[in-house]
């Protein structure tokens, strides 16, 4: 690609964003130096000028298998030759297979799956199921949570900034502190469910104390409320465990999944529930909750192939080992620059670098981009830089990302001093 053609591509994309996509976002991305992505493979994204970037933003957790994994691509291509979308009036063989595979993989007796297209849809479906199964209306969630931006998911999310413009939202929703059970029992009186993330991703990568979910499970059981685990970001190996709730050995009543469910090839979401919970809601009304595109053949083929790669290639173990290296390396940088980094925390390959001031991030992330490494803020806490690479990442790639982070932090401190 010539320099002239690269410039033309950038100008075309910028103008299209400015005129037809999101004008203020277009300006922000241009000022921050965001290039145009044109292709990607493995942990590498290539921009319009041919520059390669190590992807440590990871599509906010989507690319568990990296970009364009060949086994998932092959499964999708094969299925597209047969049938891409369901006609909906007949049995769907791929949906049945994907649901069975998910039940085999999921904790405990989670068994019945509903496939959809995104994490927000999975959360919406889980909330509806809980209400219908219990014949209760109240939902309890946590402060600082993020469950999506559709109406119900936004209501149970815990940051006022994203909710304010759309109020009034759903009624009968209460938020409690995350990571502690103080006040939870009282809040769950007559509640349909408690929805919680095993690790708060967009909340700043907040890892709760060990045993938190076990205590939550006991309180839910005592109150008759269902436990919904939002594993959209934490599930399928991200935290160095097959599911985040496995850390405490807890089986939720309903579990929401998405992001890495297709390995980063096509949009896929799902929620999976215990059979008694499903039957309590839908035994006499099997079409009460449906989706036109959810569970289509191509999406299910991608999910099946992605699950096979995840389990056969030892990616959960790799996430655990590479996560230790990433966490340890980032903490060493924090030790060298306590004026810039206040804390580093994480689980597996979900790592958050909390800055002493949000102002540093505007220098650190662009500096990392200059060095060919992507990173991103967490939505609910923008002084936290999220490092979330694919689960296939190597030790050498972790070291390269850490070097870029160190340079970014050093440059920020040199330019800005102590904020």
Secondary structure, 3 states (H helix, E strand, C coil): CCHHHHHHHHHHHHHHHHHHHCHHHHHHHHHCCCCCEEEEEECEEEECCCCEEEECCHHHCCCCCCECCHHHHHHHHHHHHHCCCCCCCCCCHHHHHHHHHHHHHCCCCEEEEEEECCHHHHHHHHHHHHHHHHCCCEEEEECCCCCCCCHHHHHHCCCHHHHHHHCCCCCCEEEECCCCCCCHHHHCCCEEEEEECCEECCCCCEECCCCHHHHHHHHHHHHCCEEEEECCCCCCCCCCCCCHHHHHCCCCCEEEECHHHHCCCCCCEEEEEEHHHHHHHHCCCCCCCCCCCCCCHHHHHHHHHHHHHHHHCCHHHHHHHHHHHHHHHHHHHHHHCCCCEEEEEEECCEEEEEECCHHHHHHHHHHHHHCCEECEECCCCCCEEEECCCCCCCHHHHHHHHHHHHHHHHHHHHHHCCC
